[in-house]
Amino acid sequence: MATQNRTKINALINNWPKGTVYTASYLKRLGYNYDLLRDYKKSGWIEPVGNGAYKLYGDKVEWYGGVLALQNQLNLKIHVGGKTALTLKGFAHYISDKIPKCFIYGYRGEKLPTWFKQYNWNTNIRFVTTNLFPDTLTDTLSNYSHRDFSIRISAPERAAMEMLYHVPNEQGFDEAKKIMENLFTLRPTLVQRLLENCNSIKVKRLFMYFAEKENFPWIEELNLSKIDFGHGERLIVSNGILDKKYQITVPKEIEL
């Protein structure tokens, strides 16, 4: 029996990617019950990340490894998006190895497990539940490789619109403008699908406002007649000036 247990723990350790979290439910599906996990913890092979989740003893796990568990083990329909995804893809105004705020998007009704919310990931986790896009637009997500694994994040086209969702409360208008200036290589077919399926009038108007300010070449391939931009004015910033085409208030200095 001791030899069998040694074989099981060796198999677990050898197949456990560094920097990742394994949930108790996932380990149970692999054949590791509570008693085994308790023994492995006592023996110093694994250690808890929180209630119901583990990492290899002494291993350094970052939020990437936690997100991997949420996506691949708990099958949550969550993804990293917004400004975080744009930063990972190199589109942020200021490029840095550190992610001070990690935007994770899920659909309404989804919740993060307690172990993920309470663990110190050395970043500010911002979990956003929204119906900004329907859950059928899976081709608007992409893979991001980190160490020896990959997680699902928003493609730049989707990430840009998710970022604009937070203007002006969590995302400054000026920084959003600077980030949007970098998006001259967006794919028009994907932009079209996202605009047609986006449930926020504000986001669609802001996106096209910024895009037209930069005169991106891919704009010419869009069919704006298929996009619902709603009616009436939208207040984006206080004491701003009204952009007459998209009926949104923008900072006065932007229009100067």
N, C-alpha and C positions, 0 to 999 in steps of 0.2 A: 504493500500500500504506500510505503514511504517513497519507493521508486516511482510509482504512478503519480504521486503528488508533486515530486520533483520534476517529472516530465511536463505536468500541467503548468507549473509556475514558469518553467523555462520557455514553454511555448507562448505563454502570455507575455512575458517580458520581451522575448525576441520579436514578437509581432506587434508590439505596442509602439506606435510612432512617437518619437520624442516630442515633447511640447504639447501633447494632446491630453484630453480628459476622456475617461471612460465612465459612463454612467452605470449604476448598479443594475439597472434593467437590461442594459446592453450586455454586461458581463454575465448576467444570468442566462441570456440567450446563447452566449458562447459556452455555457456549461459550468460557470463559476457561481456557486450558490453563496448564500450569506455566510455559512460556516467557513468556507474556503477563504472568502474575502477577509473575514475576521482573523483567520490564522496568518494570511499573507500580511495583514497590517501589523500584527504582533511581531512577526518575523522581520519586519522592516523592508518588505518588498514594495509595498504600496502605501500611500497615505491619502487621507480624505481631502478633497477640495471643499467639501461641504457635505451636507446630508444627502446621500444618494449619488455621489460622484467621487472619482479617485484619479490620482496621477501616480506615476512611478515615483518611488521614494527619492527625494532630492532633486527631482526634475523641475525645471523652470517652465511653467506654463503661462502663456500670454492669452489675451482675449481671443486670438485666432483659434487656439486649441479648444477654447470653450465654445465658440461659435460652431466649430466642426461637429462637436457632440450634439449641439442643438439641431443642426441640419441633418446629419447622417444617422444619428442614433435615436433621437427623440422625434425625428421627422417633422419638426416645426417648419412652417412655410415662412421662415424668416431669412433675411439677407442683410448684408452690410450695404449701405447706400449713401445717398446724399453727398455731402462734402467729404465724408470719410472715403467713399469709393473713388471720388475724383482725386483725392490726395494719393491714394494707393496707385492710381493709374498715371500719376504725374501731372495732373491738370491744376493742382492747387496753386494759388498765387505765391505762397511761401512753402517750399518743399522742405520737409523735415522727416527724420526717421521716427519721431515720436508722434503719436496720435493723441492729442489732448482730450478730444471728445470723439467717441465712437458712436456713430448713428447706426442703429439696427432697426430695420423696418419689419413689421409683421402686420397681419390682418386683424381687424377688430374681433375680439374674443380670444385671441391668443395671449398666452402669458409666459413669461420666462420662469424657469424653476428657481426656487429659493437659493440653491447653491450657486447659481450663476449670478444672481442679483447681489448676493452678500460677499462673494469672493473679491479680494483686492486685485483687480486687473491692471492697476497703475494707469488707468485712464478713466475718464468720465463716460460711463455707458448711458447713452440716451436711447431708450427703447420707444419707438413710435409705432402705434397701431393706427392704421388709416386705410381707407378704401380709395386711396388716390388712384390706384390702377387695379383692374381685376386680376385675380390670381392666375388667369390663363396666359398671361404674357410672359411665359417662362423664357422665351428667346430674347427678352430684354435684360436678362441676367448673364453674367459671365463668370469664369473661374479666376480666382487669384491664388497663385502659388506662394506658400510660406513654408519654409523649411522643407519637410518631405511630404506635405499634404496641401490640399487646396480647399478653399471655401467659396461659396457663391456670393458674389457682390453684384451690384448694379452695373450694367454697361454705362459708359459715359453719357449716352443720350438720356437714359432714365435717371441717372444720378443727378444730372443737371436740374431736371424738373423736381426731383425730391428736395434738392437744396433750396430751390425757389419756393417750395412749400413753406419754408420757415422764415421767409422774408416778411416783415422786418424784425420780428420778435427775437428769434434765435440766430438769425443770419443777417448780418448787416448788408444794406443795399450796395454800398460801395465795393465791399469785398466780393459780393456776388457778381457784380459787373466785371471786376478784374478777372475772376475765374472764368466767366463766360467768354471773355476775350480770347481765351486759349482754345476754344472749342470749334476751330475751323475745319476739323476733319470728321465731324459727325456724319453718320450715314443717314441720308434723307429718307430712305424707306423705313428705317426704324423710328426716326423722328416723326414721320407721318402717322405711323401706327400708334405711337405713344400719345400724340396730340389728339388723335381721334378717340382714344380710350381714356384719356385723363379726365377725372371727375372734378377738377378744380378749375374754375374759370380764371381765378387769379393767376394760377401757375401758367396756364396756356397764354394768357396775355403777356405776362412778364417774360416768358421764354421768347416769344416772337418779338417783343419790344427790344430785348437785348440782342437777339440774333440780327435784326434788321439794322440796329445801330452799328454793328460790326460788318454788315453787308457780306455775310458769309456766302460763299458760292453755292452751297447746298440748298439755300433758300429757294432758288429758282426751280428746284425739282419738287417742291412741296405744292400740294393742292389745298390751299387754305379754305376753299369753298366747302370742303367736307368736314371742317372743324367747327364745332359749336363754341363760339366765343362769348355767348350770353349777351345780355343787354344791360344798359345802365353803367354808371360810373363805379369804379372800385377804388376805395381809399387804401393806398399802400403805405404812404408815409404822410404824417401830419405836416401842415404848412408847406406842402409841395406844390408842384405845378402840374396841370392836367395834360397828359399826352392825348391829343385829340383822336388819333387813330385807334388806340387800344383802350381809351377811356380809363386810364389809371393815373393816379397821382404819383409823381416821381420827385426826387430832390431837385430843387431849383438849380443847384450847381451842376447837375448832370446835363441839364438842357442848355446851359450857357455855352 
